[in-house]
Amino acid sequence: GESVGLHLPTLSVQEGDNSIINCAYSNSASDYFIWYKQESGKGPQFIIDIRSNMDKRQGQRVTVLLNKTVKHLSLQIAATQPGDSAVYFCAEAFPPGSARQLTFGSGTQLTVLP
Amino acid sequence: DAGVTQSPTHLIKTRGQQVTLRCSPISGHKSVSWYQQVLGQGPQFIFQYYEKEERGRGNFPDRFSARQFPNYSSELNVNALLLGDSALYLCASRRTESANTGELFFGEGSRLTVL
């Protein structure tokens, strides 16, 4: 029979507002996490990363928060722009300490409204 | 500098056929990884190669194989194609096998459709 793709969680924000994208990870031993942005028809693009010995890291207009107690990551985008519309994935590196492979979450579709 | 380049960008095959996908990493990058991305899902790790040796393998059947050449380019081969192999195949490169930054640079992918 026909297979149906999973429906991505979606987030719609007004241009200029802040966006918060959430992600839960599975392995409590994971020590390195990355956020990627994927625009339609393109490969994932690195946004920001964080190590497990940190709980917050800031980049240009983006901030990643890590809560190891509940195994939760969030990506905050300040002053969201139309060019931020994309699918956002969090990824955890495996095995711990080597980051040889990434395990990606299911992604969140961010739509920026004019 | 050129990014990660993949070929072909799109291809259509029928069930039972074989396919070879190619990847050229960023100049100076010695590690290449392959990921499969089914529509609506996140990429799933298939292989990592470093210095022509397999360094990691994901949960994929033996129909999937890969190799890395002396110039660090790589090929992914899939035999006996199934409908479920339809996906975007992504190649990613990094400078070392496992970097402190862990930053992976992805190509645009090869879109495979199996009919």
Interface residues (C-beta under 8 A of the other chain):
Chain A: S3 G5 L6 H7 L8 Y32 I34 Y36 G41 K42 G43 P44 Q45 F46 D49 F89 A91 A93 G97 S98 A99 R100 Q101 L102 T103 F104 G105 S106 G107
Chain B: V4 S33 Y35 V38 L39 G40 Q41 G42 P43 Q44 F45 Q48 R55 G56 G58 L83 G84 L90 A92 E97 S98 A99 T101 G102 E103 L104 F105 F106 G107 E108 G109
